[in-house]
Amino acid sequence: MPSPTIVLAGAAGDLGTRIAKALMARGATVRALVRHDVSTADRIHLTALGATLAPADVQDVHSVTSALEGAACVVSALNGLRDVIIDRQGVLLDAAVRAGVPRFIPSDYSADFTATTPGENRNLDLRREFMARADQAPIRVTSVLNGAFMDMLGAEMPILQPKIHRVLYWGSADQPLDFTTKDDVAAYTAAAALDEETPRILRIAGDSVSVRELAAVVSEVTGERTQPLWVGSLGTLGLMIGLAKRVAPQPGEAFPAWQGMQYMRDMFSGRGKLQSLDTDRYPELQWTSIREQLTRHRPG
Ligand SMILES: NC(=O)c1ccc[n+]([C@@H]2O[C@H](COP(=O)([O-])OP(=O)(O)OC[C@H]3O[C@@H](n4cnc5c(N)ncnc54)[C@H](OP(=O)(O)O)[C@@H]3O)[C@@H](O)[C@H]2O)c1
């Protein structure tokens, strides 16, 4: 049987590259949807991975439709704001329908935005809006929701403060938080792209730990006693978000500081917590625990 062709948008990106590798490891043919003016570096990178390049005008539905012909699934790993998540993914979705592609995986990869409060997290609002649009389209759509990327613990998600031997938290130190490594998300997404029976939403977490548990793991892997440090209530965090938006709005940035804080609020409030996990759907997959991740990438 010929290997199914999966079209990947954003294939040269961080998560996209990992999904491309995972798809190829499963025997899929990967077609990377790229802009006509794709950089030489991205062209070389994608070709070296083993992907076929499908250049298109990514704003034009006719052009993208041609690039999607014959695919079993379109996977988006695009990153950005409204012009990407709504507009460019919208073109991708319409083109997938026109090309007769049966399945679509949007670039969601986040906390559970079906349970969070509209208006409280800009990036999750965009995903919720795209979900409503995708659910009107005659194509089977599957979202992969994975909590926070575990790899971001540290500089990008600075709740770990090894110099002062503390793990910061808002609200409760006992609120479980979901984490999954980028490679584990990619491996699962590849499996889902090749699985014709996926439900509308797949929820996964490589590990779910509270800050109290996280501090214990940090103590264990560093050999230095680390404790939770309460930095405020969720109300205080809300005030900080409002202040950061005024002082440094950065409206064109996908991840300004206030956006990071909005994710923190959804995690520490428990509203974005993933329930009834689908983590065991593909038994061959192995999951990286917080302990393994922090042993490999020791905080400090
Ligand atoms: N849960 C988490 O903790 C977490 C953390 C980080 C990211 N994510 C999510 O993971 C997904 C992929 O993220 P990533 O970090 O892998 O993405 P990335 O590498 O920053 O970008 C992926 C692709 O998106 C396109 N792109 C990026 N910025 C753009 C812009 N400003 N305008 C137009 N196109 C742009 C580019 O594709 P072209 O070259 O084809 O234009 C790029 O290769 C996103 O949904 C992101 O929100 C989740």
The ligand as an SDF file (V2000), in Angstrom:
LIG
                    3D

 48 52  0  0  0  0  0  0  0  0999 V2000
    1.5450   24.7710   24.4170 N   0  0  0  0  0  0  0  0  0  0  0  0
    2.6510   25.4880   24.4180 C   0  0  0  0  0  0  0  0  0  0  0  0
    3.2850   25.6720   25.4810 O   0  0  0  0  0  0  0  0  0  0  0  0
    3.1720   26.0890   23.1560 C   0  0  0  0  0  0  0  0  0  0  0  0
    4.3810   26.7920   23.1690 C   0  0  0  0  0  0  0  0  0  0  0  0
    4.8770   27.3140   21.9800 C   0  0  0  0  0  0  0  0  0  0  0  0
    4.1530   27.1220   20.8020 C   0  0  0  0  0  0  0  0  0  0  0  0
    2.9650   26.4580   20.8340 N   0  0  0  0  0  0  0  0  0  0  0  0
    2.1530   26.2840   19.6280 C   0  0  0  0  0  0  0  0  0  0  0  0
    2.7730   25.3800   18.7270 O   0  0  0  0  0  0  0  0  0  0  0  0
    2.4550   25.7680   17.3880 C   0  0  0  0  0  0  0  0  0  0  0  0
    3.7550   25.8900   16.5750 C   0  0  0  0  0  0  0  0  0  0  0  0
    4.6130   26.7870   17.2490 O   0  0  0  0  0  0  0  0  0  0  0  0
    6.1730   26.9110   16.8470 P   0  0  0  0  0  0  0  0  0  0  0  0
    6.8400   27.5860   17.9800 O   0  0  0  0  0  0  0  0  0  0  0  0
    6.6620   25.5840   16.3760 O   0  0  0  0  0  0  0  0  0  0  0  0
    6.0790   27.8940   15.6140 O   0  0  0  0  0  0  0  0  0  0  0  0
    7.2370   28.6660   14.8330 P   0  0  0  0  0  0  0  0  0  0  0  0
    8.4060   27.8060   14.6800 O   0  0  0  0  0  0  0  0  0  0  0  0
    7.4430   30.0120   15.4690 O   0  0  0  0  0  0  0  0  0  0  0  0
    6.5180   28.9660   13.4500 O   0  0  0  0  0  0  0  0  0  0  0  0
    5.9080   27.9490   12.6700 C   0  0  0  0  0  0  0  0  0  0  0  0
    5.6360   28.4780   11.2830 C   0  0  0  0  0  0  0  0  0  0  0  0
    4.6010   29.4470   11.3190 O   0  0  0  0  0  0  0  0  0  0  0  0
    4.8390   30.4530   10.3290 C   0  0  0  0  0  0  0  0  0  0  0  0
    4.9610   31.7280   11.0260 N   0  0  0  0  0  0  0  0  0  0  0  0
    5.6200   31.9610   12.1800 C   0  0  0  0  0  0  0  0  0  0  0  0
    5.5060   33.2650   12.5300 N   0  0  0  0  0  0  0  0  0  0  0  0
    4.7450   33.8450   11.5740 C   0  0  0  0  0  0  0  0  0  0  0  0
    4.2700   35.1550   11.3690 C   0  0  0  0  0  0  0  0  0  0  0  0
    4.5320   36.1230   12.2420 N   0  0  0  0  0  0  0  0  0  0  0  0
    3.5300   35.4170   10.2720 N   0  0  0  0  0  0  0  0  0  0  0  0
    3.2510   34.4330    9.3960 C   0  0  0  0  0  0  0  0  0  0  0  0
    3.6550   33.1600    9.5500 N   0  0  0  0  0  0  0  0  0  0  0  0
    4.3990   32.8670   10.6160 C   0  0  0  0  0  0  0  0  0  0  0  0
    6.1380   30.0550    9.6040 C   0  0  0  0  0  0  0  0  0  0  0  0
    5.7720   29.2870    8.4730 O   0  0  0  0  0  0  0  0  0  0  0  0
    6.0660   29.8260    6.9760 P   0  0  0  0  0  0  0  0  0  0  0  0
    7.5510   29.9250    6.8650 O   0  0  0  0  0  0  0  0  0  0  0  0
    5.4470   28.7990    6.1050 O   0  0  0  0  0  0  0  0  0  0  0  0
    5.4060   31.1620    6.9050 O   0  0  0  0  0  0  0  0  0  0  0  0
    6.8210   29.1600   10.6330 C   0  0  0  0  0  0  0  0  0  0  0  0
    7.6940   28.2180   10.0870 O   0  0  0  0  0  0  0  0  0  0  0  0
    1.6320   27.0440   17.4950 C   0  0  0  0  0  0  0  0  0  0  0  0
    0.2610   26.7330   17.5070 O   0  0  0  0  0  0  0  0  0  0  0  0
    2.0270   27.5860   18.8630 C   0  0  0  0  0  0  0  0  0  0  0  0
    1.0660   28.4210   19.4600 O   0  0  0  0  0  0  0  0  0  0  0  0
    2.4810   25.9250   21.9810 C   0  0  0  0  0  0  0  0  0  0  0  0
  1  2  1  0
  2  3  2  0
  2  4  1  0
  4  5  1  0
  4 48  2  0
  5  6  2  0
  6  7  1  0
  7  8  2  0
  8  9  1  0
  8 48  1  0
  9 10  1  0
  9 46  1  0
 10 11  1  0
 11 12  1  0
 11 44  1  0
 12 13  1  0
 13 14  1  0
 14 15  2  0
 14 16  1  0
 14 17  1  0
 17 18  1  0
 18 19  2  0
 18 20  1  0
 18 21  1  0
 21 22  1  0
 22 23  1  0
 23 24  1  0
 23 42  1  0
 24 25  1  0
 25 26  1  0
 25 36  1  0
 26 27  1  0
 26 35  1  0
 27 28  2  0
 28 29  1  0
 29 30  1  0
 29 35  2  0
 30 31  1  0
 30 32  2  0
 32 33  1  0
 33 34  2  0
 34 35  1  0
 36 37  1  0
 36 42  1  0
 37 38  1  0
 38 39  2  0
 38 40  1  0
 38 41  1  0
 42 43  1  0
 44 45  1  0
 44 46  1  0
 46 47  1  0
M  CHG  2   8   1  16  -1
M  END
$$$$
